[in-house]
Amino acid sequence: MRREVALPHASRLINHGPTVLVSSAAGDARNLMAAAWSMPVEFTPPRVAVVIDKSTYTRELVLASGAFALNLPGRALADLTYTVGSESGRDSGDKFARYGIPSFAGPALGLPLIEGCVGWLECRLLPEPHAQDVYDTFFGEVVAAWADERVFANGRWSFRDDNTELHTLHHLGAGAFAWPGQAVQARRLDPV
C-alpha cells in the first residue's frame, strides 16, 4: 500500500501535527522514539523540524549518522507508539527486537522504517548546532517520502469513517491520543 509521495507534497504528511516515530541508526545500532513535536518548515526543498531531547539515545544516533526518519503511526499503532516513547533504547536495548517491531530499510538512506505506519519521511540532518543545543530542535531535508495510499493520495489526506484505523495519532499526554475526526471542506468567502 506504500506509494511514493512527490517531494513537493512531503510536508503535507506532517502539516496537521501528528505524533511521529523517529527512527535512527548508526553502525549496527538502531532506535525508535515517539515525538509529539514535529512540523514542516520549508516546501522546496522539503524540510522538517522535530524535537529530540538531549537525554535520548535517538539523538545520539542521529548526530552520529547525520540522518533520521519520521514514521507516522495510525490508530492501530497507539500502544506501540506509547511504549517506545516511554523508555530509552539506551537502557532497554534494541526496541525493534524487544517488541518485535517489523521494519524495512528506507530506499534512500537505508534507515529503519516501521511497517504498519501510514507515512514515512527519510531525512538528511541539516546541522543547526544552536537550535539543537538550546531548543533540542533538529532540522532535516526530506530526501524521500511515502504514504499508505488508502489514507493519503494525490498529495492529500483522506480521513474517512471507513479507514479510521489508518488515521494519524495526536498526543494528548499521559498515554492518551486523539485522531482526526470529521473533515470539513471550506469554501472561499465572497467579499462584502
N, C-alpha and C positions, 0 to 999 in steps of 0.2 A: 504493500500500500504506500510505500515511500516514493515520493516524486521530488525531483529536484525543484527547488524554488529559485527563480531568477534573482540574481543578486540585488537588482533594484527593488525587489519586493521583500528581501530578507528582514528588514526592520519591522515589517508588519507582523512577523511571528511573535514579537515581544512587546509591541507598542501598547497592548492592552494590560500590561502589568502582571503577567503570570509568574508564579513561582517557577524557578528553573532548577535543574540539577546540573551543577558544574562538574564536568569530568576533566581529569587531568592525568598526565602520565609523563614520567621521566625515567629513562632506562627501563628497568623491569618493574618499577613501582607505578601504581595507578591508584587513583582515589576518586571519590564521588561525594559531593556535599550538596545540600539544598541551599538556595539563596532566594530570598523574597525581593531583593532589591536589584533589579536589572532594568535596562532601558536602551532603546536606540538613541544614538547621538548624532548620526550622520547618514545621509542616504547614499551618496556616491563619493568614494567607495563606502559600502555599508560598514558602519562602526557601531559598537555597542559598549555599554559600561555595565559592570557588575561589582558589587561589594563583596570582597573576600577578606575576612578578618585576619589580623596578624597571627592569631593563635592556630590557624588551620593548617593542616597537612596539605590541603589542596593548594594553598598559596605557595608553599614551598615547592611543590611540583610545577606549578605554573611559572614561577620565576626560573626554575632550572631548565624547563623545556621551551619557554617562550610561546606557549600555546595553551588554549583551553577550549572546551566545547560547552555549549549551552544546550541541554536536553529539556524538552517541555513535556512534563508528565501530564497525563489526563487523570480523570477521576479514579480510574481503575488502579492507579499507582499512588494513591494517597498514603497508604500505610508504608510503602517503601520510601516515599518522599520524607515522611515524618521520621522514620527510622534512621535513614542515612544522614538526616540533618540533626540528629540528636546525639551523635557520637563522633569521635575523632578516629580517622583511619590510622593515625599515628599510634593510638592506644589499642584499637581493636583489630588492627591488621587489614588485609585486603577486604574491603566491604563487598566487592564483586563475588569473591569466593565465599565469604562468610554468609551472605544472604542468597547465594545462587542467582545473582543478577545477570541475566543474559545480555551480552553486548556484542557489538560488531565494530570493526575498525573503520573509522571515517576515511573515505576515499581520498580526501585532500591532504590531511595531516596525520592520519593514522591514529587519531585519538579514540579512546573507547566511547562509543555512543550506545545509549541504552535502548534495548529492544522494548517495544511497547509504548514508547513515548509518541507524541503526536507532532513533534517538530525537533529539528536538530540544526545547530549552527556550529561550524568549526571556525575558530577564531585564532588569528595570529596576534600575539600580545603586542600592543603599542606601548612601549615603556614610557611611563609618566611618573617618575620617582616621587615627585611632590604629592600627587594625588594618591598614589599607592601608600606612601608613608603616613601622610596626615589624615586622609579620609578613607583608607582601605579600598579605594576605588580603582579598578583595573579596566583599561580600555583595550578593546580588541577590534581588529579588522576582520569582518566576516569574509572568509575565502570560499566557503561553500555552505549551502543550506538545503534542507529537505523538509518535507511535511507529509503527514498522512493525508492523502487526497480525499478521504472520507469526511474530513473536517476542515481542510484548507486546500483550496484550489483556485487557480486563476488569480493568485495574489490576494485572496480574501478568506477570512474565517467564515465558517458556516455552522454556527451553533444552533442545533435544532433538537426537538424532542426525541427524534429517533437516533441521535448519536450522543446522548448525554455522557456515556462512559468515556468519550473522547474529549469532553470539554476540559479546558485547562484549569489548573488549580490556582487559587489566590489565597495566600497565607493570612490568617486572622490572628494567629498567636496560639501558643499552648497546644499545638496539635490540631487546631481547628482550621479548616479550609472552606472556601466557598468556590463556586464555579459560575461561569456566565449563565444567566437565566434567559429571559426572553430578549430577543434583539428588537430594536425599533429602527425603522428606516426613516431618516429625517428627510425633509424637503426644504428647499431654499425658500425663504420668505420673500414676498414681493415688497418692494419699497413702498412706504406710505406716502 
